[in-house]
Amino acid sequence: MTWYDTRVEAGAAEQAAIADEHPRYNSQRDERRVSLISQRFPRQSSTITVEPPDPSGDPREEIRRAKTAYDEARKKLFATIKAALAEGIGPSTIARDSGFTREYITKIRDGKGPRDI
């Protein structure tokens, strides 16, 4: 074992000790937070069934039906986001889970988000 190998091993052990002590790097804390969120907001089935368009049917009717399903799913998503904010879950956590930016989540929280929801 060379001096460099010993130094690398010592550095890895030191980083592991820091990670155990530092809350930002503590994965157990993250697991508890995710567990708490999933207990408060259990995952619901989010499968959207899209039927292939009927070749004999009206394509405009298919578009209207798909738009209605989209609007309902969007309203449900925003209601869930508002409920999570009311429970005290932060915008950053919700942003990671929803795929929106943290700034957009704060707009929703402040009532400056989409007007039709």
C-alpha contacts under 8 A as a table, 3 or more apart, distances in Angstrom:
res1	aa1	res2	aa2	distance
1	M	5	D	6.12
1	M	6	T	6.88
2	T	5	D	5.27
2	T	6	T	6.41
3	W	6	T	5.22
3	W	7	R	6.22
4	Y	7	R	5.04
4	Y	8	V	6.19
5	D	8	V	5.13
5	D	9	E	6.25
6	T	9	E	5.22
6	T	10	A	6.17
7	R	10	A	5.09
7	R	11	G	6.09
8	V	11	G	5.02
8	V	12	A	6.19
9	E	12	A	5.12
9	E	13	A	6.28
10	A	13	A	5.17
10	A	14	E	6.15
11	G	14	E	5.03
11	G	15	Q	6.12
12	A	15	Q	5.09
12	A	16	A	6.16
13	A	16	A	5.06
13	A	17	A	6.27
14	E	17	A	5.14
14	E	18	I	6.31
15	Q	18	I	5.05
15	Q	19	A	6.12
16	A	19	A	5.04
16	A	20	D	6.26
17	A	20	D	5.20
17	A	21	E	6.43
18	I	21	E	5.22
18	I	22	H	5.86
19	A	22	H	5.24
19	A	23	P	7.67
19	A	24	R	7.88
19	A	25	Y	5.01
19	A	26	N	5.94
20	D	23	P	7.65
20	D	25	Y	7.07
20	D	26	N	5.69
21	E	26	N	7.17
22	H	25	Y	5.61
22	H	26	N	6.16
23	P	26	N	4.92
23	P	29	R	7.00
26	N	29	R	5.55
26	N	30	D	6.82
27	S	30	D	4.96
27	S	31	E	6.15
28	Q	31	E	5.01
28	Q	32	R	6.22
29	R	32	R	5.13
29	R	33	R	6.24
30	D	33	R	5.03
30	D	34	V	6.13
31	E	34	V	5.14
31	E	35	S	5.98
32	R	35	S	4.97
32	R	36	L	6.06
33	R	36	L	5.06
33	R	37	I	6.20
34	V	37	I	5.09
34	V	38	S	6.09
35	S	38	S	5.12
35	S	39	Q	6.12
36	L	39	Q	5.13
36	L	40	R	6.34
37	I	40	R	5.23
37	I	41	F	5.92
37	I	42	P	7.91
37	I	89	I	7.91
38	S	41	F	5.01
38	S	42	P	5.00
38	S	43	R	6.94
39	Q	42	P	5.72
41	F	84	A	7.76
53	P	57	G	7.40
53	P	59	P	7.24
53	P	62	E	6.65
54	D	57	G	5.00
54	D	58	D	7.77
57	G	61	E	7.75
57	G	62	E	7.97
58	D	61	E	5.34
58	D	62	E	6.68
59	P	62	E	5.00
59	P	63	I	6.30
60	R	63	I	5.03
60	R	64	R	6.27
61	E	64	R	5.05
61	E	65	R	6.16
62	E	65	R	5.09
62	E	66	A	6.14
63	I	66	A	5.12
63	I	67	K	6.04
64	R	67	K	5.06
64	R	68	T	6.20
65	R	68	T	5.18
65	R	69	A	6.39
66	A	69	A	5.12
66	A	70	Y	6.16
67	K	70	Y	4.98
67	K	71	D	6.12
68	T	71	D	5.14
68	T	72	E	6.25
69	A	72	E	5.22
69	A	73	A	6.23
70	Y	73	A	5.19
70	Y	74	R	6.08
71	D	74	R	5.07
71	D	75	K	6.16
72	E	75	K	5.19
72	E	76	K	6.23
73	A	76	K	5.09
73	A	77	L	6.16
74	R	77	L	5.04
74	R	78	F	6.24
75	K	78	F	5.25
75	K	79	A	6.09
75	K	117	I	5.83
76	K	79	A	5.12
76	K	80	T	6.17
77	L	80	T	5.15
77	L	81	I	6.22
78	F	81	I	4.94
78	F	82	K	6.14
78	F	117	I	7.27
79	A	82	K	5.13
79	A	83	A	6.16
80	T	83	A	5.03
80	T	84	A	6.14
81	I	84	A	5.11
81	I	85	L	6.23
81	I	94	I	7.13
81	I	105	I	7.94
82	K	85	L	5.07
82	K	86	A	6.16
82	K	108	I	7.39
82	K	109	R	6.63
83	A	86	A	4.97
83	A	87	E	6.24
84	A	87	E	5.03
84	A	88	G	6.57
84	A	89	I	5.61
84	A	94	I	7.68
85	L	88	G	5.19
85	L	89	I	5.25
85	L	90	G	6.50
85	L	91	P	7.27
85	L	109	R	6.93
86	A	89	I	7.44
89	I	93	T	6.89
89	I	94	I	7.14
90	G	93	T	5.56
90	G	94	I	6.47
91	P	94	I	5.11
91	P	95	A	5.87
91	P	102	R	5.52
91	P	103	E	7.99
91	P	105	I	5.70
91	P	106	T	6.33
92	S	95	A	5.00
92	S	96	R	6.28
92	S	101	T	7.99
92	S	102	R	5.33
93	T	96	R	5.26
93	T	97	D	6.43
94	I	97	D	5.12
94	I	98	S	5.93
94	I	102	R	7.75
94	I	105	I	7.39
95	A	98	S	5.20
95	A	99	G	5.62
95	A	100	F	4.99
95	A	101	T	5.40
95	A	102	R	5.17
95	A	105	I	6.50
96	R	99	G	5.63
96	R	100	F	7.20
96	R	101	T	7.86
100	F	104	Y	6.40
100	F	105	I	6.89
101	T	104	Y	5.23
101	T	105	I	6.47
102	R	105	I	5.10
102	R	106	T	6.32
103	E	106	T	5.11
103	E	107	K	6.32
104	Y	107	K	4.97
104	Y	108	I	6.32
104	Y	113	G	7.13
105	I	108	I	5.03
105	I	109	R	6.19
106	T	109	R	4.83
106	T	110	D	6.04
107	K	110	D	5.05
107	K	111	G	6.09
107	K	112	K	4.86
107	K	113	G	5.02
108	I	111	G	5.13
108	I	112	K	5.74
108	I	113	G	4.37
108	I	114	P	7.41
109	R	112	K	7.60
109	R	113	G	7.79
110	D	113	G	7.63
112	K	115	R	7.48
114	P	117	I	5.99
